[in-house]
Amino acid sequence: MAEQIAESKPGFKTALVFSMLFAILAAILVFAYYATFRRPVTTLILVRHAEKIIDPNNTDVDLNADGQARAQELVRMFGDAGINAIYATQYKRTQETVKPLADRLGLPINQVNAKNTGDLLAQIRAQRSGQTIFIAGHNNTVPEIIAAAGGPQYEIIPESEYDNLFIVTIYRTGKAKVVKMKYGKPSESRIGRGTMVP
């Protein structure tokens, strides 16, 4: 009888260890589920600023007539799209691109530094997770934002192209899917490689 009790103790310890391991595994799985699958999906709508006045002596130019028309096209397309926040860089051309849309939606334009793509995405992840965000950037910053959000690395947008529009869906896993489309009046493509700094 004493031998049976002695033999049952190691079996009990093994069962206890396996029960504890199972409980830990279950806790990890529950945490992974809530950390991954309960995280909301975030949507970014990105455009390069609209057509600008060409003035070699001015680095902060306004939109020209074509650019103003393109900004109005954004109102037509996204005035009822459920946008929660609007971001643009410190330059007039990006601010003026989103101003008609911001006015229509009654939203402020959140100004971000053109050189701080990482800060912009950190701010969106911290404060705007699960929302639909509209961003106006530049021919070099738009591809940077897409890549930093988990999407593919696009080339710098050619200097003459203003009609590109990117919808970036950032999934719960951190991966992103990008839909690239055209909007408004077609631009002349592939004229100039677009290396201008914002």
For each residue, the residues with C-beta under 8 A, 3 or more apart:
1: 4 5
2: 5 6
3: 6 7
4: 1 7 8
5: 1 2 8 9
6: 2 3 9
7: 3 4 10 11
8: 4 5 11 12
9: 5 6 12 13
10: 7 13 14
11: 7 8 14 15
12: 8 9 15 16
13: 9 10 16 17
14: 10 11 17 18
15: 11 12 18 19
16: 12 13 19 20
17: 13 14 20 21
18: 14 15 21 22
19: 15 16 22 23
20: 16 17 23 24
21: 17 18 24 25
22: 18 19 25 26
23: 19 20 26 27
24: 20 21 27 28
25: 21 22 28 29
26: 22 23 29 30
27: 23 24 30 31
28: 24 25 31 32
29: 25 26 32 33
30: 26 27 33 34
31: 27 28 34 35
32: 28 29 35 36
33: 29 30 36 37 38
34: 30 31 37 38
35: 31 32 38 39
36: 32 33 39 172 173
37: 33 34 172
38: 33 34 35 172
39: 35 36 129 130 172
40: 129 130 172
41: 130 169 170 171 172
42: 124 125 128 129 130 131 132 133 169 170
43: 131 132 133 167 168 169 170
44: 124 133 135 145 149 166 167 168 170
45: 78 81 83 132 133 134 135 165 166 167 168
46: 135 136 137 142 145 146 165 166 167 168
47: 50 74 97 135 136 137 142 164 165 166 183
48: 136 137 138 139 142 157 161 162 164
49: 52 63 67 88 91 93 94 96 97 136 137 138 162
50: 47 63 66 67 68 70 71 93 96 97 162
51: 63 64 66 67 70 162
52: 49 61 62 63 64 67 93
53: 58 61 62 63 64
54: 61
55: 58 61
56:
57:
58: 53 55 61
59:
60: 91 92 93
61: 52 53 54 55 58 92 93
62: 52 53 92 93 96
63: 49 50 51 52 53 66 67 68 70 71 92 93 96 97
64: 51 52 53 67 68
65: 68 69
66: 50 51 63 69 70 162 185
67: 49 50 51 52 63 64 70 71 93 96 97 162
68: 50 63 64 65 71 72 96
69: 65 66 72 73 184 185
70: 50 51 63 66 67 73 74 97 162 163 183 184 185
71: 50 63 67 68 74 75 96 97 98 99 100 101
72: 68 69 75 76 100
73: 69 70 76 77 183 184
74: 47 70 71 77 78 97 98 100 101 183
75: 71 72 78 79 100 101 104
76: 72 73 79
77: 73 74 81 183
78: 45 74 75 81 83 101 134
79: 75 76 101 104 105
80:
81: 45 77 78 132
82: 132
83: 45 78 86 101 105 107 132 133 134
84: 107 128 131 132 133
85: 107 110 128 131 133 134
86: 83 98 101 102 105 107 108 109 110 133 134 135 136
87: 109 110 111 112 120 124 133 134 135 136
88: 49 94 95 97 98 109 110 111 112 135 136 137
89: 94 95 111 112 113 114 136 137 138 141 198
90: 94 95 111 112 113 114
91: 49 60 94 95 114 138 198
92: 60 61 62 63 95 96
93: 49 50 52 60 61 62 63 67 96 97
94: 49 88 89 90 91 97 98 114 136 137 138
95: 88 89 90 91 92 98 99 109 111 136
96: 49 50 62 63 67 68 71 92 93 99
97: 47 49 50 63 67 70 71 74 88 93 94 136
98: 71 74 86 88 94 95 101 102 109 134 136
99: 71 95 96 102 103 109
100: 71 72 74 75 103 104
101: 71 74 75 78 79 83 86 98 104 105 134
102: 86 98 99 105 106 107 108 109
103: 99 100 106
104: 75 79 100 101
105: 79 83 86 101 102
106: 102 103
107: 83 84 85 86 102
108: 86 102
109: 86 87 88 95 98 99 102
110: 85 86 87 88
111: 87 88 89 90 95
112: 87 88 89 90 116 119 120 123
113: 89 90 116 119
114: 89 90 91 94 137 138 141 198
115: 198
116: 112 113 119 120
117: 120 121 141 144 145 148
118: 121 122 148
119: 112 113 116 122 123
120: 87 112 116 117 123 124 135 145
121: 117 118 124 125 145 148 149
122: 118 119 125 126
123: 112 119 120 126 127 128
124: 42 44 87 120 121 127 128 129 133
125: 42 121 122 128 129
126: 122 123 129
127: 123 124
128: 42 84 85 123 124 125 131 133
129: 39 40 42 124 125 126
130: 39 40 41 42
131: 42 43 84 85 128
132: 42 43 45 81 82 83 84
133: 42 43 44 45 83 84 85 86 87 124 128
134: 45 78 83 85 86 87 98 101
135: 44 45 46 47 86 87 88 120 142 145
136: 46 47 48 49 86 87 88 89 94 95 97 98
137: 46 47 48 49 88 89 94 114 141 142 145 198
138: 48 49 89 91 94 114 141 142 196 198
139: 48 142 156 157 158 159 161 194 196
140: 143 144 156 157 194 195 196 197 198
141: 89 114 117 137 138 144 145 198
142: 46 47 48 135 137 138 139 145 146 154 157 164 166
143: 140 146 147 153 154 155 156 157
144: 117 140 141 147 148
145: 44 46 117 120 121 135 137 141 142 148 149 168
146: 46 142 143 149 151 152 153 154 166 168 176 178
147: 143 144 151 152 153 154
148: 117 118 121 144 145
149: 44 121 145 146 168 170 176
150: 170 174 175 176
151: 146 147 168 176 177 178
152: 146 147 178
153: 143 146 147
154: 142 143 146 147 157 180
155: 143
156: 139 140 143 193 194 195
157: 48 139 140 142 143 154 161 164 194
158: 139 161 189 190 191 192 193 194
159: 139 191 192 193 194 195 196
160: 187 188 189 190 191 192 194
161: 48 139 157 158 164 187 188 189 190 194
162: 48 49 50 51 66 67 70 184 187
163: 70 182 183 184 185 186 187
164: 47 48 142 157 161 180 181 182
165: 45 46 47 180 181 182 183
166: 44 45 46 47 142 146 178 179 180 181
167: 43 44 45 46 178 179 181
168: 43 44 45 46 145 146 149 151 176 177 178
169: 41 42 43 176 177 178 179
170: 41 42 43 44 149 150 174 175 176
171: 41 174 175 176 177
172: 36 37 38 39 40 41
173: 36
174: 150 170 171
175: 150 170 171
176: 146 149 150 151 168 169 170 171
177: 151 168 169 171
178: 146 151 152 166 167 168 169
179: 166 167 169
180: 154 164 165 166
181: 164 165 166 167
182: 163 164 165 186
183: 47 70 73 74 77 163 165
184: 69 70 73 162 163
185: 66 69 70 163
186: 163 182
187: 160 161 162 163
188: 160 161 191
189: 158 160 161
190: 158 160 161
191: 158 159 160 188
192: 158 159 160
193: 156 158 159
194: 139 140 156 157 158 159 160 161
195: 140 156 159
196: 138 139 140 159
197: 140
198: 89 91 114 115 137 138 140 141
